[in-house]
């Protein structure tokens, strides 16, 4: 968890954690998916393109320094470099506790945009603070006390401007090779857990599905037959993206050919039978949507006589399921006399699409509430998506962005356009699971596979 830096490529766990550490002008009320005040206690739209936000007084950063409007302006000027924030023309300080935004295009969902992870507020001098990405300073309910390869420790910030968090401290413990340790290392892990396991909570991302089904670390996680407090189908899932720079996919018939071979039903047959029930074939980006590639004749991009045909696939590191999925795809392609060359990338490189000569990208995405808005924000704001969802037609991408922002095109219709074209293929929705202690109260699984630390508490055990 070395990157807790808003505005940079973040995995879903990191996206959850930075919301415990930082505050934005607004935030999302997860229970109902509505925007509410955070650092801003009130806001109003002065004109179609001007928004004014009124800032809470006496807010402190974790190091005791007071929040100023300059911190807000600096943070959001930094966000303007990102595609979703490019319509911010100017940010002005209006008085001691007020900032005003001038937009180049109308955006009725602007308060929603300011609730995203990229709009969280950092100290104005954050780039001068040593190791800021690992040990950041925010104004949120928790501050980072320790962050190394074994443990991330968050402590409740007593000077938080909102309701003080109910959990005094949260320890996130990490054993990257839990299932491959020697007996001595396993015993060390058991001893390390002895003082915390009574209040330990297990998430579906804690182990790979194969390890979970096998009952690995069952003392910590419980067996696969145990009842979980919460379990639901993820809002999002695994996907394949054809790279628009690859000459293999310039014809829609070639993209249709790829989807015929690497369809989720065929892939699932290559997976371990014991884990298949945890994977639901996807028909779109959200489980309640149904989109498909345009019905078209398919044709291989390779000549039938071409020897040693190769497709290069990239996925990011530190994800337990990607190798299994990639190997399943390799089996299917091998039957068609095609080799699949795999490339594992650091997450930042993968998210930026910052590698040349890649044919397809394997990834996964989870959408926070409100899910439909975040689908559009991801498709139009993610560098990896922007690279390819319109092929090489950058004017079309700009047109879609304007239509989506103005409300003339919904996220669902945008998803249909992208899936219909064959550039993006949804693969699977995964069952997300959470198991907590019996005396835990207020603990609820969210769309990122975690729970809000602020509202969780433990009921005392009866003597």
C-alpha positions in Angstrom: 0.0 0.0 0.0 2.9 2.3 -0.8 0.8 4.7 -3.0 -1.8 6.6 -1.1 -1.5 9.7 -3.3 -4.8 11.1 -4.7 -4.6 12.0 -8.4 -2.3 9.1 -9.3 -3.4 5.7 -10.6 -4.9 3.8 -7.7 -6.2 0.3 -7.2 -9.6 -0.2 -5.5 -8.1 -0.8 -2.1 -6.0 2.4 -2.3 -9.0 4.3 -3.5 -10.9 3.3 -0.4 -8.0 4.0 2.0 -7.3 7.5 0.7 -10.9 8.4 1.5 -10.2 7.6 5.1 -7.1 9.9 5.1 -8.2 12.8 2.9 -11.3 15.0 2.5 -12.8 16.6 -0.5 -15.0 19.6 -1.0 -17.9 17.1 -1.2 -18.3 13.4 -0.6 -20.7 10.6 -1.4 -23.2 9.3 1.1 -22.7 5.6 0.2 -26.0 4.4 1.6 -28.0 6.4 -1.0 -25.4 7.5 -3.5 -26.0 11.3 -3.0 -23.5 14.1 -2.7 -23.1 15.8 0.7 -20.8 18.4 2.1 -17.4 17.6 3.3 -14.9 20.4 3.5 -17.5 22.6 1.9 -20.6 23.0 4.1 -22.6 24.6 1.3 -22.4 25.4 -2.4 -24.5 27.0 -5.1 -24.5 27.5 -8.8 -24.1 31.2 -9.6 -24.6 30.7 -13.3 -24.6 27.8 -15.7 -20.8 27.8 -15.7 -19.9 29.3 -12.3 -20.0 27.3 -9.0 -19.2 28.7 -5.5 -18.3 26.5 -2.5 -18.2 27.7 1.1 -15.5 26.1 3.2 -15.7 25.0 6.9 -13.5 27.1 9.2 -10.9 25.8 11.6 -10.1 22.6 9.6 -6.7 21.1 10.4 -4.3 18.8 8.6 -2.9 15.8 10.5 0.3 17.8 11.2 -1.7 20.5 12.9 -1.5 23.1 10.1 -4.8 24.9 9.3 -6.5 24.2 6.0 -6.6 27.3 3.8 -8.3 28.1 0.4 -4.8 28.1 -1.1 -4.6 24.3 -0.3 -7.9 23.8 -2.1 -6.9 25.9 -5.2 -3.5 24.2 -5.5 -5.0 20.7 -5.2 -7.7 21.3 -7.8 -5.4 23.1 -10.2 -3.4 19.9 -10.1 -6.5 17.9 -11.0 -7.2 20.1 -14.0 -4.5 18.1 -15.8 -6.8 15.2 -15.8 -9.4 14.7 -18.6 -12.5 14.9 -16.4 -11.3 18.2 -14.8 -10.1 19.9 -18.0 -13.2 22.1 -18.3 -12.2 24.0 -15.1 -11.1 27.3 -16.6 -10.2 29.1 -13.4 -10.4 28.8 -9.6 -10.7 32.0 -7.6 -10.6 32.6 -3.8 -13.6 34.7 -2.7 -13.0 35.7 0.8 -11.4 33.7 3.6 -13.6 30.6 3.4 -15.0 30.6 -0.2 -13.7 29.4 -3.6 -15.3 29.9 -7.0 -15.0 27.7 -10.1 -15.4 29.0 -13.7 -16.1 26.2 -16.2 -15.7 26.2 -19.9 -18.7 23.9 -20.3 -21.9 23.4 -18.2 -21.7 20.5 -15.8 -24.7 19.9 -13.6 -22.8 17.0 -11.9 -19.9 19.2 -10.9 -20.4 18.6 -7.1 -20.3 14.8 -7.9 -17.0 15.3 -9.8 -15.5 17.0 -6.7 -16.3 14.0 -4.6 -14.0 11.7 -6.7 -10.6 10.5 -5.4 -8.7 12.8 -7.8 -10.4 15.9 -6.2 -9.3 15.2 -2.6 -7.5 18.1 -0.9 -3.8 17.9 -0.2 -1.5 20.4 1.5 -0.3 23.0 -0.9 3.3 22.0 -0.3 2.6 18.2 -0.6 5.3 17.8 -3.3 7.9 19.0 -0.8 7.0 16.5 1.9 9.3 13.5 1.9 7.6 10.1 1.2 4.2 11.8 0.8 2.8 8.9 -1.3 3.5 6.4 1.5 2.9 8.6 4.5 0.4 11.3 3.4 -1.0 14.1 5.4 -4.7 14.9 4.9 -7.7 16.3 6.8 -9.6 13.1 7.0 -10.8 11.0 10.0 -7.7 8.8 10.0 -3.9 9.6 9.8 -1.1 7.3 8.7 1.1 6.2 11.6 3.0 3.4 9.9 3.2 2.1 6.4 5.7 -0.6 5.4 5.7 -4.0 3.6 4.0 -5.8 6.5 1.6 -3.2 8.1 -0.4 -0.1 7.4 -1.6 1.5 10.6 -4.2 4.2 10.6 -5.1 6.1 13.8 -8.2 8.1 14.4 -7.5 11.9 14.1 -8.9 13.5 17.3 -9.0 17.0 15.6 -11.1 15.8 12.7 -13.7 18.4 11.8 -16.5 15.9 11.5 -17.7 13.2 13.9 -14.7 11.5 15.4 -14.2 7.9 14.1 -15.5 5.1 16.3 -12.6 2.8 15.7 -9.5 4.2 17.5 -7.0 2.3 15.2 -7.1 0.2 12.1 -4.2 -2.2 11.3 -4.0 -3.7 7.8 -1.7 -6.6 7.9 0.0 -8.1 4.8 1.6 -11.4 4.1 2.2 -11.5 0.3 3.3 -15.1 0.3 0.9 -16.4 3.0 0.2 -19.7 1.1 3.8 -20.4 0.2 5.6 -19.8 3.5 7.8 -22.2 5.4 6.5 -23.7 8.6 8.5 -21.2 10.6 7.1 -18.3 8.7 3.6 -19.6 9.0 4.1 -19.9 12.8 5.4 -16.3 12.8 2.2 -15.2 11.0 0.1 -17.1 13.5 1.8 -15.4 16.4 1.5 -12.0 14.8 -2.2 -12.5 14.6 -2.7 -13.7 18.1 -3.3 -10.2 19.6 -5.6 -9.0 16.8 -7.5 -12.0 15.4 -10.4 -11.5 17.8 -11.3 -8.3 15.9 -10.0 -9.3 12.5 -12.1 -8.7 9.4 -11.6 -10.7 6.1 -12.2 -9.3 2.6 -12.7 -11.3 -0.6 -9.4 -9.8 -1.9 -7.5 -11.3 1.0 -6.8 -14.6 -0.8 -7.1 -15.8 -4.3 -10.3 -17.8 -5.0 -8.2 -21.0 -5.3 -6.7 -20.5 -1.9 -10.0 -19.6 -0.4 -11.7 -22.7 -1.7 -8.8 -24.8 -0.4 -9.3 -23.4 3.1 -5.9 -21.9 3.3 -5.5 -19.7 6.4 -9.0 -20.9 7.5 -8.1 -19.9 11.1 -8.2 -16.3 9.9 -10.7 -16.3 7.1 -13.0 -19.2 8.0 -13.9 -22.0 5.6 -15.8 -21.5 2.3 -18.9 -23.0 3.9 -19.0 -20.3 6.6 -21.8 -17.7 6.5 -20.6 -14.2 5.7 -22.1 -11.1 7.0 -22.3 -9.7 3.5 -21.9 -10.9 0.0 -22.9 -9.4 -3.3 -22.0 -9.3 -7.0 -19.5 -6.6 -7.7 -20.5 -3.5 -9.6 -17.9 -3.8 -12.3 -15.7 -6.7 -13.1 -13.0 -8.1 -15.3 -12.6 -6.9 -18.9 -10.4 -7.1 -22.1 -9.5 -4.0 -24.0 -8.2 -4.1 -27.6 -5.4 -1.6 -28.0 -6.2 0.9 -30.8 -2.5 1.2 -31.7 -2.4 -2.5 -32.6 -2.8 -3.2 -36.3 -4.5 -6.5 -35.5 -7.8 -4.8 -34.4 -8.4 -2.1 -36.9 -11.2 -4.1 -38.6 -14.4 -4.8 -36.6 -14.3 -8.4 -38.0 -11.0 -8.9 -36.2 -12.4 -7.7 -32.9 -15.4 -10.0 -33.3 -13.0 -12.9 -33.9 -11.2 -12.2 -30.7 -14.4 -12.0 -28.7 -15.6 -15.3 -30.2 -12.5 -17.1 -29.0 -12.0 -15.3 -25.6 -15.6 -15.2 -24.5 -16.3 -15.5 -20.8 -18.1 -18.9 -21.2 -15.1 -20.5 -22.9 -12.7 -18.9 -20.4 -14.7 -20.2 -17.4 -14.3 -23.8 -18.7 -10.6 -23.4 -18.5 -10.7 -22.3 -14.8 -10.5 -24.5 -11.8 -14.1 -26.1 -11.5 -14.1 -25.4 -7.8 -14.0 -21.6 -8.2 -16.3 -21.2 -11.2 -19.4 -20.4 -9.1 -17.6 -17.3 -7.9 -17.4 -15.9 -11.5 -20.5 -14.7 -13.3 -20.1 -14.1 -17.1 -20.7 -10.4 -17.8 -22.9 -9.0 -20.5 -21.8 -5.4 -19.8 -19.9 -3.3 -17.3 -22.7 -3.5 -14.6 -24.6 -6.7 -13.8 -28.0 -5.2 -14.6 -27.0 -4.1 -18.1 -26.9 -6.2 -21.2 -24.8 -5.0 -24.1 -23.1 -7.0 -26.9 -20.8 -6.5 -29.8 -22.5 -5.7 -33.1 -23.5 -8.9 -35.0 -20.9 -9.1 -37.7 -18.9 -11.7 -39.6 -15.7 -12.5 -37.8 -12.3 -12.9 -39.4 -8.9 -13.6 -38.0 -6.3 -10.9 -38.3 -3.7 -13.5 -39.1 -3.2 -15.3 -42.4 -4.0 -18.9 -42.1 -0.4 -19.8 -43.3 1.3 -17.3 -40.9 3.7 -19.2 -38.6 4.2 -18.3 -34.9 1.3 -15.9 -34.7 1.5 -14.0 -31.4 -0.9 -11.8 -29.4 0.7 -9.7 -26.5 -1.5 -9.3 -23.4 -0.7 -7.0 -20.5 -2.0 -7.0 -16.9 -0.9 -5.4 -13.7 1.0 -7.0 -10.9 -0.1 -7.9 -7.3 -3.4 -9.4 -8.4 -4.0 -13.1 -7.6 -6.5 -13.9 -10.4 -4.9 -12.4 -13.5 -2.4 -15.3 -14.1 -5.2 -17.8 -13.9 -7.3 -15.8 -16.4 -4.3 -15.2 -18.7 -3.4 -18.9 -18.7 -7.0 -19.8 -19.6 -6.9 -17.4 -22.5 -3.5 -18.8 -23.6 -5.1 -22.3 -23.7 -7.9 -21.1 -26.0 -5.6 -19.3 -28.3 -3.2 -22.1 -28.5 -5.9 -24.3 -30.0 -6.1 -21.8 -32.8 -2.3 -22.0 -33.3 -1.7 -18.6 -31.7 0.7 -17.9 -28.9 -0.2 -15.5 -26.1 2.7 -13.5 -24.8 2.1 -12.2 -21.3 3.5 -9.0 -19.8 3.0 -8.2 -16.1 3.3 -4.4 -15.5 3.5 -2.1 -12.4 0.0 -0.8 -11.8 0.9 2.8 -12.8 2.2 1.7 -16.2 -0.8 -0.5 -16.8 -3.3 2.2 -15.8 -1.6 4.8 -18.1 -1.4 2.4 -21.0 2.2 3.5 -21.1 3.7 0.5 -22.9 4.0 0.1 -26.7 3.3 -3.0 -28.8 0.5 -4.3 -26.5 -2.4 -6.0 -28.4 -4.9 -6.5 -25.5 -5.2 -5.3 -21.9 -6.6 -7.4 -19.1 -8.0 -5.5 -16.1 -10.7 -5.2 -13.5 -12.7 -2.2 -12.3 -15.1 -1.6 -9.4 -17.5 1.4 -9.5 -18.5 3.2 -6.3 -21.9 4.7 -5.9 -23.6 6.1 -7.9 -22.4 3.4 -10.2 -23.8 4.7 -13.5 -22.1 8.0 -13.2 -18.8 6.4 -12.3 -19.0 4.1 -15.4 -19.0 7.2 -17.6 -16.3 8.9 -15.6 -14.0 5.8 -15.9 -14.5 5.4 -19.6 -13.8 9.0 -20.4 -11.3 9.7 -17.6 -9.1 6.7 -17.5 -5.9 7.1 -19.7 -6.1 3.4 -20.5 -9.7 3.6 -21.7 -9.2 6.9 -23.5 -6.4 5.2 -25.5 -8.7 2.8 -27.2 -12.5 2.9 -26.7 -12.9 5.0 -29.9 -10.2 3.3 -31.9 -8.1 6.0 -33.3 -11.0 8.6 -33.6 -10.0 11.2 -31.0 -12.7 13.5 -32.2 -15.3 10.9 -31.4 -13.9 10.6 -27.8 -14.2 14.4 -27.4 -17.7 14.3 -28.8 -18.8 11.6 -26.3 -17.2 13.5 -23.4 -19.2 16.6 -24.2 -22.4 14.7 -24.7 -21.9 12.8 -21.4 -21.0 15.9 -19.4 -24.0 17.8 -20.7 -26.4 14.9 -20.0 -27.3 14.3 -23.6 -25.8 10.8 -23.4 -26.1 8.5 -20.4 -23.3 6.3 -19.1 -25.4 3.2 -20.1 -25.6 4.4 -23.7 -21.9 5.3 -23.7 -21.2 1.7 -22.5 -23.4 0.3 -25.3 -21.4 2.3 -27.8 -18.1 1.0 -26.5 -19.1 -2.6 -26.1 -21.0 -2.6 -29.4 -17.9 -1.4 -31.3 -15.9 -4.4 -29.9 -13.0 -2.4 -28.4 -14.0 -3.3 -24.9 -15.2 -6.8 -23.8 -16.6 -7.3 -20.3 -15.7 -10.7 -19.0 -16.8 -11.5 -15.4 -18.5 -10.1 -12.3 -17.0 -11.5 -9.1 -18.7 -12.3 -5.9 -17.4 -9.9 -3.2 -17.4 -11.1 0.4 -16.8 -9.8 3.8 -16.5 -11.6 7.1 -16.3 -9.7 10.4 -16.3 -10.5 14.1 -19.6 -11.3 15.7 -19.5 -8.3 17.9 -18.8 -5.8 15.0 -21.5 -3.2 14.5 -22.1 -0.8 11.6 -19.8 -2.8 9.3 -21.1 -3.0 5.7 -19.4 -4.1 2.5 -19.0 -1.2 0.0 -18.6 -1.3 -3.8 -14.8 -1.2 -3.4 -14.8 -4.4 -1.3 -14.1 -2.6 2.0 -16.1 -0.9 4.7 -16.1 2.5 6.3 -13.8 2.5 9.3 -15.5 5.6 10.8 -18.9 4.0 11.5 -17.7 0.6 12.6 -17.6 -0.2 16.4 -17.4 -3.3 18.6 -20.0 -4.2 21.2 -18.4 -5.3 24.4 -18.6 -9.0 25.0 -20.7 -10.1 28.0 -18.7 -11.2 31.0 
